Amino acid sequence: MRRGLRALLLATGLALAPATLGQTYPNKPIRIVVTFPAGGGADYVARIIAPKLSDALGQPVLVENRAGANGAIGNEYVAKAPPDGYTLVLAAAGPLTIAPNLYEKLATDPFRDFEPISQVGSSASVLAVNPAVAAQSLADLTALAKANPGKFNFGSSGNGGVPHLAGELYKRMAGVGLVHVPYKGLAPAIADLLGGQVQVLFADVGLIAPHVKAGKLKAIAITGKQRSAMLPDVPTMIEAGLPGYRAGASWWGLLAPAGTPSAIIARLNAEVVKVLSTPEIKSQFAAQGVESAPTTPEQFAALIREDYDTWAKVIKEAHVKAE
């Protein structure tokens, strides 16, 4: 009798645990780990949403930068943290979906070690050219590149980064012979694009738009699925005549360590979606060329899988190797 009662109480307690957990969480500060140094896009996004999440959750939400190894250090730190909802990572597309396809030995796996909460934001990339390039459209650029194989260089932030792979995808789909010139970051690549040392570059629209509006660069096409509010007259690569092209958009999203209770994931998702849907956050994001992008955990998981598979194919077919 006692054993039966104990089992019944245990089963009842387990059944009620998720609901109770969701009601009592959080009861102490939450950390959002940013895997890049302060001052970058990921850091900006995290510090914009943290105060609003703190208000919504009733606990301090702190941003902690754990940079290094192109995001791998921060990802590993969060993957090994207790799965209790108090240590989260603002993950970026590159470390989460590109790096696992480039490096054979990484300490984390995007599908095994994390629980998606919500995508947070995205920043479209734009295919830009130096004004000296006699191209006003994607069709023009493709025709020029085909007629002059090896003549045009495209810069990137480094081997294996989103700007590099966006260019490789264009090369493969359009059948053009652009020469890749890797830089240590987008700033020097943009400087050389302005100076004419490279003719083509895929880069975040927020970095390129001021130069386009000043007449110093030409924007040819947006690499994402939809146009950018910062350059609304610039067509997408698909609209410009390259069906199926979708690459080069930087995105960020919140994840928790694998094993975090579903009630906590649901609570966090609900509050993140509310915060990201406010006009204030949308406006602050837009000022930096970032679009608010709240999702369900399932939608975010699907995005991670889609990007992972896209980059795996590009890396394999373009024979991209880690530096």
N, C-alpha and C positions, 0 to 999 in steps of 0.2 A: 504493500500500500504506500509506504513511505517512498520507495523507489519510483513508483508511478507518479506520485505527487511531485517529487523532485524533477522528474523528466518533464512533466507537464509545465512546471514553473520555468524550467530552463528553456523549453521550446517557446513559451509565451514571451519570455524576456528577449530571446533572440529575435522573435517576430517584431517586437516593439522597438528594438534597438535602433534600426535605421531612422524611424520617425523621431525618436527621442534625440538622437544624435543631430539630426537636422535642426532641431529646435534649440539645442544648447550650444551649437557651434556658431560663431567662434567665441571663446572666452579668454583669448590672449592675442597679442599682436601677430600679424601675418606678414611674412616676407615675400616680396616678389624679386626673384633673382634675375638680373639682366646679364646676359652672357657677353656683353661688349662694354667697352669703357664708357664713362659718362660723356654726354655731349652728342652721341650718335642718335640715329633714328629710333632704335629700340629703347634707349634710355629716355628719350623725349616722350615716347608713347607711354611708357611705364609711369613716369612722373606726372603725366597729365591725368591718368585714371586713378592713381593711388589715393589721392585725397577724397575723391568721390566714393571710391569703394570703402574707404575708412568710415565715411559718414553713413553709408548704407549698411555696413556690417557692425557698426558700433565698436570697432576696435582699430587701433593704429594699423595702417598698411604701409610697410616700410619698403623702400627700393634699395636693393643691395647689388652692386656691380661686382661680378666675378668673371673678369675677362681672361682671355688667353686661349691659345690653340684653336682660333676661329670658332669660338663658342663651345668647344668640347668640355672645357673645365667647368663652366657653369652648368651645363646639361648633366654632367656626371654628378656634380654636387647635389643637385635636386633629385636625381634618380635614386641616390643613396639616402636621401632624407626620410624621416619617418612619414608614412602615408597617412597623415592626420589633418591635412588641409592647411597647415601653417607655414609650409615652404613650397612656393610655386615658382615656376619659371616662365618668363616672357620669352618664348622661343621664337627664333627667326627661321625663315625658310631655308637659308643656306646650311646652317649647322644641322638642321633636323632632316632635310630631305636630299641635299646634295652630298654632304660629307660622307654619309654611310655608303654612297655609291663610288666614292673616290678612294676612301681609305679602308684597307682590309681589316685593320684592328682598331676599332673604336670601343670605348668602355660602355657606351650606351646604344640601345636599339630604339628607334622611334616608336615602334609598335609594341615592344615588350615592356619598356621601362616607364611609360608615361600614360596618364589618363587625360585625354583632351577635355578642356573646359569650354572654351569658346575662342574662335578667331577674334582678334581685337581690331586690327586695322590692316590696310594694304596701301602700298604706294606704287602706282603704275610706273612702268619704265617706258622710255621713249627712244625711238631710233632717230638720232640726230646726226646731221652732217655739217661739215664746214661750208660756209657760203660759197666757196670757190668750186664746190662740186656742182656740176651742171645737172642737178636733179631736183625736181619739184615734187616728185611723187615716188612711191615705192616702185612702180613700174619703170620710171626713169632710172632709178638707182640700180635696179636689177639689170636693165639693159646695158647701162654703162659698165657695170662690173663684169658682165658676160663678154662684152666687147673688148675689155681691157683686163684679162685675168692676171692677178698678182699685182696690179697697179694700186689698188686701194687697200689701205690698212684700217683695221678696226681696233680701237683700244678697249681695255677692260680694267677692272679693279684688281685683277690677278687671275692666275690660272685656276679654273674650276669654280669661279664665282658666278653669280647669276648673270652679270653683264657678259661674261665670256660665253656662257652656255646659251644665252639668248642669241648671241651672234652666230654661234655654231649651228643652232637650229635654223636660223635664217639661211645660212650658207647651204645647209643640206636640203631644205625645202625648196629654195629658189634656184639651186644649182649654180651658185656663184663662188668665185675664188678669192675671197677676201683674206688678207694676211693678218693674223692675230698678233697684237702687240700688248703684252700684259704690263700693268703698272702696279705700284704698291698703293692701291687705293684709287678712288674715283677722282679726287681733287687733281692730282697730276695728269690723269688721263684727260680730264676736261680742259686743263690748261693747254695741253698739246693739241686737242681738237680745235680750240680757239686759235692756236698758232699755226695750224695747218700741218703739223707733223704727222697726225693721223687724220683720216678723212671721215671716219664713221665711228659712232659710239652708241652703245645701249646704256642708258643711265636713268636714275630716278628722275621722274618728271619735276619734282621740286627743286632739283639741282640744275636742270636744263632750262626750265621755263623762263627764268629771268634773262638768260642770254638770248633766248628766242624772241622775247618781247623787245629786247634792245637791238634786235637785228644782227646779232653777232653769230648766231647759229640758225640752222633751219631744222625744224621738226618734221620728220617724214611720216612716222606712224607710231601709235601707241601699241605696246606689246600685249596688253591684257585683253579681256573679253569685252570691255566697254571703254568708251572715251573717258578722258580725264577732265575734271572740272577746271583744272588749271590751264588746259589747252583744248577747249571744247571743239575747236574747228579742225583738229588733227584727227584723221580717221584711225581706226584700229588696223592692225596688220591684216586681219580678216577682211575688213571693209576695203582695204587697199589692194586686195587681190591675192592674198595668200591664205586660202581656206585651211582651217585646222590649226593655224598658228596660235599658240597660247603659251607664252613664257615670259620671263623677265620681270614679273611683278614681285616686288618685295612684300612680304607679309609677316605679321607677328601674331602670336596667339598664346593664351595661357594654358599651361598644363600642370598637372600635379603628379607626384610619384605614383607608379603603378600600385594598385591595392587600396588607394584612397576610397573610402566608402561612398557609395552612389548618392547617399543623402547629402554629403558634403559637396560633391560635384554638382548636384542639382541646385543647391543653395548658391554656390559661387556663380554658376551659369546664370541663374535668375538675376542676381545683382549686377553682374557684368553686362548683361544684355540691357538692363534698365539704364545703366550709366552711359553705355555707348549710344543709346538712342536719344539722349538729351541734346537739344540744340547747342548748348554750350560746348560740349565735347566735340560734336561734329564741326563746329566753327573753329575750335582750337586745332583740331586735326587738319582741317582744310587749309589753314594758313600755312601749313608745312607740306602741303601736297599729299596728305594722308587721308584716306577715306575710312570712316568708321565701318566696321564689318562684323557685327554681332551674329553669332550662329548658335545652333544647338551643338552639344558635344559630338553627336553623330555626324553632323555636317562638317565640323572641323576635322574629325577623323577621316572623312572621305577626301577632304582637301589635301591632307597630309599624304594619303595613299596616292592620289592623282599626281601630285607634284613628284613624289618619290619615283613613280613609274615613268613619268615624263623625262625626268633628268637621267634615270638609269639608261633609257634608250639613247638619249643624246650623247651621254658620256661614252657609251659603248660604240656607237656608230661614228663618233668624231675622234675616237681613240684618245680621249682626254686622260692625262695622267696627273696624279698629285705631284705638287712641287716638292 
